[in-house]
Structures are given as structure tokens and as C-alpha cells.
Amino acid sequence: MRIAIAADHNGFALKNRLTARLTAAGHVVDDRGSHSDRTVDYPPLCADVCRQVTDGPADRGIVLGGSGLGETIACNKLRGIRAGLCHDVWSTRISRGNNDSNVLVLAAKVLAPEMAEEIVEVWLSTPFNGGVHARRLEQIAELERVASQG
């Protein structure tokens, strides 16, 4: 799978760990930054990863921040993005199975690295359930269309 990944200064170390693990598992990982632990604003990083997903170079995206809350808000501002902030395996399965999330957001200040790795594995391997959930995703897409029309 082609995965775009980015992190602010809070998620920099965990991003590097996840990138190595994903690459070892055979995924093609595009590290979009940040490339140091110096303070950086996360909205441009979120937008970059999300555009990789919506424009096609990446199948999915992963964004890391301190709490992940701002990152989730930023990612979900972009049309076609369904970003889920996941703190455990249960919410990860819902994020993918019910919401077909295409961007995973992780809270580097909250998650132990081992839990973050498990969440990523579950997120990448959980299929979308379709059915009633597909109807709901179409309703969300309609909200995006209406909002973009002003």
C-alpha cells in the first residue's frame, strides 16, 4: 500500500518509528515531514498528506500530532477526506469498517509506541463494511458538496 505520512514536532519520533515498521512490512511510505523535532505548524502538513490521498499518489495517509485533535479538524476540512483520530483498537476498527477512513490521526503524547503500531496494523488491515455505512458516507459527501457551494 502507498502511505503518505507526516507529523509535527510532537509526533516526529513516533513517525520515524512507524515509517520504519511500515517500510519493513512492504508498504511504500512517503514521509512528508516534519524532518526534525523543531516546532512546526501542523495544518500545512495535514493538507499535504490529505492531498496525496485525494489526488492519488497515496492510498491512505497517517498524521501524527500531540493530541491529534487539531490534526483531525484540519484534515477533515479537505473534501474527500475522512480522518479518524484513534486511541485504541476498537475505535480504529470503527474508523475503517464503518467510516472508511482514508487518513489515520494518532496522538503521539497519548499513545505508547507499541499501541500506535497495533492501531496502524489494524487500520491498514480492516476492510470497509459497506452496506448501511456506504449510504451514510454518501450523505457525508453530500454535506461536503452543499458546503462547497456556499
N, C-alpha and C positions, 0 to 999 in steps of 0.2 A: 504494500500500500504506500502511496505517496502522502507524506505528512509534513505540513508546514508547522513549525513550532517557534514560539517567541516567549520571552519573559522580561519583566522589568528587573530592576536590581534585586528585589526580594526573591525572585524565582530563578535567578541566574544559575546558582549552583545545582538546584534540582533539575533545571532544564538540561544542563550538561549531562547529568546522570541519566535522565530519561532518553536523551538523544543517543547516548552510547548504547543503552539497552535496546532501543528500537532498531538501531542500525545493526546490532548483533543479531537481532531476530529477523533480519532480512528486509526491513522496511527502508524506503528511500526517504531520508529525512532532510528537509530544507530548513536549516537554522537561520531564522530571520532576525535574530538579535534578542536582546542586547548581548553584546560580547564582552561585557565586564560587569562588575558589581557596583559601578558608579551609578548614582541616582539618575533615573531616566523617566520620562513620562510614558505611560503605557498606552494611551489612546492611539498614537500612530502605529505602534507595534500590533495592536489588536486589528486595526484597519488593514494593515499589510497582510497578516495571516488570513483574515477573512476574505480579502480579495484573491488570495491564492486559491482559496476554496471555491468561491463563486465564479472565478474566471477560468478554472480548470487545471492549473498546474498541480494542485494538491487535491487529493481525495477527501482529506479531513485536516483539521487544524487543532493544535493544542496551544493554549495560552496559560502562562503562569504569572501570578502576582502574589502579593502578601495575603490579602483576604480573598482575592478573586472576585469580589463584588463589583468593583469599578470596571474590571475587565469584562465581566459578564454583561454589564449595562452597555459598555462601548461596543462590544461585538454584536449585540442584538440590535444595534441601530442600523446595521447594514442589511439591506434587502437580501433575502435568501439565506440568511444565517440563522441557525438555531443553536445557540450556545448554551450549554448546561454547566453550571457550577456543581461539581460533585465532590462530596466529602466522604462517601462510603460506597460500598458495592451495590447496595440497594438503589440509591439514587442514580448511580451510573447505569444500571440495567433499565430503569425507567427512562432516563435521558435518551438512551439509544432505542430501546424497544418500543416505547410509546411516543416519543417526541422526535425520533430520527435525527438527533443532534448531529451536526456536522463539525462543531467546534466544542472541544472539551476545555473547561476552565478549571484550573487547580489552584488551591490556596497554599502556597509554599510555607506560610507561617503557621498553618493549622495541621497539615498532613506530615506524618512521618514518611521518609522516603520510600520505605517498603510498601506503605499503604498507597502512595501515589503510583508506584509501579503496578500494584494489583489493580487499581482503578483504571489505569491506561490499558492493561491487558483485557479487562472485562469490557471496557468501552470499545476497543477495536474488534472484539470477537462477538459482540451482541448484535444480532440482526434486528432490523425494524420489523415490528409485528404486523403492520398494515391494518387492514380491516377498519374498524371504527376510528382508529388512530389516523389513518390516511384522510378520512373525512375532516377530522379536526385540524390536521396540518393544512388542508386546503382552505379552511376557514381562517387560519392564521395568515396564510398567503394573501387572502382577500383583504384582511386588515392592512397588510403592507401596501397593497395596490391602492386602496382607498386613501391611506395616509400620504402616499406619494403624489396623489392627485390634488392634494391641498384641501 
